[in-house]
Amino acid sequence: MTAGLVTLFAMLAFVAITVWVFFIKKKEDFDEQAHLPLDEDDKQDGNKERSS
């Protein structure tokens, strides 16, 4: 009985996270977050060029 409830809770949590990621969260947020590593590399490269 307990194992069934744990499985049900895990499945509901998975479905809730999936719905939140794909339907509720804005695409613009993901795009902005996806470019963060690239923006940081650009800033570091700019600092190296200025110090040379």
Buried (B, 14 or more C-beta within 10 A) or exposed (E): EEEEEEEEEEEEEEEEEEEEEEEEEEEEEEEEEEEEEEEEEEEEEEEEEEEE
